[in-house]
Amino acid sequence: MKKTAIIIVDMLNDFVTGELACDRAQRIIPPLARLVAFARQNELPVIYSNDAHLPGIDHELALWGEHAMAGTPGAEVIPELAPLSTDYIVPKRRYSGFFGTDLHLLLEELNIKRVVICGMHAHMCVRHTSADAYQYGYDIVIPTDGVEAFTQNEFDSGVAYLKDVYGAEITTIEEFMNSVHES
């Protein structure tokens, strides 16, 4: 099996219960908690790709208002998925976890070939992170019970786009974990 990393995108207080709260995010917390525990147990790197905006200058703020501001509680990972010291945190200021960050360098240093991309939102940050993962040549796995969006339509269109345009393997967290045990 190709060396795999788990990338958790924007499971932050502001996206779950704060400034840009999405009630639908609650659905993915228990499966993501299982995935993170499984990854740690099986020595798969867990990487948090987190919005950490700078006041007054970040491009996204004009569209979405102030959210996930660097150094605030809103920019912290929700307690249910809190990073451990053995995990990696890669702050970002744009939709993609790769744009202007060292995510690609980190994945190269870890010899990663496949990424399981989870979190918020299937049609925005997960999509743009997947786009750059595809451009860098990573195989992409999207567990449908590990991503969410503001609406069902955004979720459905986001997941379909990831499959159709980037060839993402669409699966569930349980199916992914079983596949790791089988290899």
C-alpha positions as CSV (number, residue, x, y, z in Angstrom):
1,M,0.0,0.0,0.0
2,K,1.2,3.5,-0.8
3,K,2.2,5.5,2.3
4,T,-0.8,7.4,3.4
5,A,-1.5,10.5,5.5
6,I,-4.8,11.8,6.9
7,I,-5.5,15.5,6.2
8,I,-8.1,17.1,8.4
9,V,-9.3,20.4,6.8
10,D,-10.8,23.2,8.9
11,M,-12.5,21.2,11.7
12,L,-12.2,24.4,13.7
13,N,-14.5,26.0,16.3
14,D,-15.6,28.7,13.9
15,F,-16.7,26.2,11.3
16,V,-18.5,23.9,13.7
17,T,-20.0,26.2,16.4
18,G,-18.7,29.7,15.7
19,E,-18.7,32.5,13.1
20,L,-19.4,30.2,10.1
21,A,-21.0,27.4,12.0
22,C,-22.4,24.5,10.0
23,D,-24.8,22.3,11.9
24,R,-24.0,19.5,9.4
25,A,-20.4,19.3,10.7
26,Q,-21.7,17.5,13.8
27,R,-22.4,14.4,11.6
28,I,-18.8,13.9,10.7
29,I,-17.2,14.4,14.2
30,P,-17.7,10.8,15.5
31,P,-16.3,9.1,12.3
32,L,-13.4,11.6,12.1
33,A,-12.6,10.9,15.8
34,R,-12.5,7.1,14.9
35,L,-10.3,7.8,11.9
36,V,-7.8,10.0,13.8
37,A,-7.5,7.4,16.6
38,F,-7.1,4.6,13.9
39,A,-4.4,6.7,12.1
40,R,-2.4,7.3,15.3
41,Q,-2.7,3.6,16.2
42,N,-1.5,2.6,12.8
43,E,1.3,5.2,12.5
44,L,-0.4,7.1,9.7
45,P,0.5,10.8,9.9
46,V,-2.4,13.1,11.0
47,I,-2.1,16.6,9.5
48,Y,-4.4,19.4,10.4
49,S,-4.8,22.0,7.6
50,N,-6.3,24.9,9.5
51,D,-7.5,28.4,8.5
52,A,-5.5,31.0,10.5
53,H,-6.4,34.3,9.0
54,L,-4.6,37.6,9.5
55,P,-6.9,40.6,10.3
56,G,-7.5,43.1,7.6
57,I,-5.5,41.5,4.8
58,D,-6.5,38.0,4.0
59,H,-8.4,37.7,0.7
60,E,-11.1,35.4,2.1
61,L,-12.2,37.9,4.7
62,A,-13.9,40.1,2.1
63,L,-16.2,37.2,1.1
64,W,-16.7,35.5,4.5
65,G,-16.1,38.1,7.1
66,E,-13.7,37.5,10.0
67,H,-13.4,33.9,10.9
68,A,-10.7,31.5,12.2
69,M,-8.5,34.4,13.0
70,A,-4.9,33.3,13.8
71,G,-4.4,32.9,17.6
72,T,-8.1,33.0,18.5
73,P,-10.3,30.2,19.9
74,G,-12.2,30.2,16.6
75,A,-9.1,29.0,14.8
76,E,-8.5,26.1,17.1
77,V,-9.4,22.5,16.2
78,I,-12.6,21.4,18.0
79,P,-11.9,19.6,21.2
80,E,-13.3,16.2,19.9
81,L,-10.5,16.1,17.3
82,A,-7.7,18.0,19.3
83,P,-4.3,17.5,17.8
84,L,-1.6,15.6,19.8
85,S,2.0,16.5,19.9
86,T,2.7,13.7,17.4
87,D,0.4,15.3,14.8
88,Y,1.2,18.1,12.4
89,I,-0.5,21.4,12.1
90,V,-0.2,23.4,8.9
91,P,-1.9,26.8,9.0
92,K,-3.4,28.2,5.8
93,R,-4.8,31.6,4.7
94,R,-6.6,30.4,1.6
95,Y,-9.0,27.6,0.7
96,S,-6.2,25.2,-0.3
97,G,-4.1,23.6,2.4
98,F,-1.2,23.7,-0.1
99,F,-1.3,27.3,-1.3
100,G,1.4,29.3,0.4
101,T,2.0,26.6,3.0
102,D,4.6,23.9,3.5
103,L,2.1,21.0,3.3
104,H,3.7,19.6,0.1
105,L,7.1,19.7,1.6
106,L,5.9,18.0,4.8
107,L,4.2,15.2,2.7
108,E,7.4,14.7,0.7
109,E,9.5,14.5,3.8
110,L,7.1,11.9,5.2
111,N,7.2,10.0,1.8
112,I,3.5,10.2,1.4
113,K,1.9,9.1,-1.9
114,R,-1.8,9.0,-0.9
115,V,-3.9,11.5,1.1
116,V,-7.2,11.0,2.8
117,I,-8.8,14.4,2.8
118,C,-11.5,15.1,5.3
119,G,-13.3,18.0,7.0
120,M,-15.0,21.2,5.9
121,H,-16.2,22.0,3.1
122,A,-16.5,19.4,0.3
123,H,-17.1,22.1,-2.3
124,M,-14.5,24.7,-1.1
125,C,-11.5,24.0,1.1
126,V,-11.6,20.2,0.7
127,R,-12.0,20.7,-3.1
128,H,-9.2,23.2,-3.4
129,T,-6.9,21.1,-1.2
130,S,-7.7,18.1,-3.4
131,A,-7.0,20.1,-6.5
132,D,-3.5,20.9,-5.4
133,A,-3.0,17.3,-4.1
134,Y,-3.9,16.1,-7.6
135,Q,-1.6,18.6,-9.3
136,Y,1.3,17.4,-7.0
137,G,0.5,13.8,-8.0
138,Y,-1.0,12.4,-4.8
139,D,-3.7,9.8,-4.9
140,I,-6.8,11.2,-3.2
141,V,-9.2,9.4,-0.9
142,I,-12.4,11.1,0.2
143,P,-14.5,9.4,2.8
144,T,-18.1,10.6,2.4
145,D,-18.7,10.4,6.2
146,G,-15.6,12.5,6.8
147,V,-16.5,15.6,4.7
148,E,-19.4,18.0,4.9
149,A,-20.7,21.2,3.4
150,F,-23.3,23.9,4.2
151,T,-26.0,22.1,2.2
152,Q,-26.7,18.7,0.8
153,N,-26.4,20.1,-2.8
154,E,-23.0,21.5,-2.0
155,F,-21.9,18.2,-0.4
156,D,-23.2,16.2,-3.4
157,S,-21.7,18.4,-6.0
158,G,-18.4,18.7,-4.1
159,V,-18.0,15.0,-3.8
160,A,-19.0,14.3,-7.4
161,Y,-16.5,16.9,-8.6
162,L,-13.7,15.4,-6.6
163,K,-14.4,12.0,-8.1
164,D,-15.0,13.2,-11.7
165,V,-12.2,15.7,-12.0
166,Y,-9.4,14.4,-9.7
167,G,-10.2,10.7,-9.8
168,A,-10.6,10.7,-6.0
169,E,-11.5,7.3,-4.5
170,I,-14.9,7.9,-2.8
171,T,-15.3,5.6,0.2
172,T,-16.3,5.6,3.9
173,I,-14.0,5.8,6.9
174,E,-14.9,2.2,7.8
175,E,-14.1,1.0,4.3
176,F,-10.8,2.9,4.3
177,M,-9.8,1.5,7.7
178,N,-10.6,-2.0,6.5
179,S,-8.5,-1.5,3.4
180,V,-5.5,-0.6,5.6
181,H,-5.9,-3.7,7.6
182,E,-6.1,-5.9,4.5
183,S,-2.9,-4.6,2.9
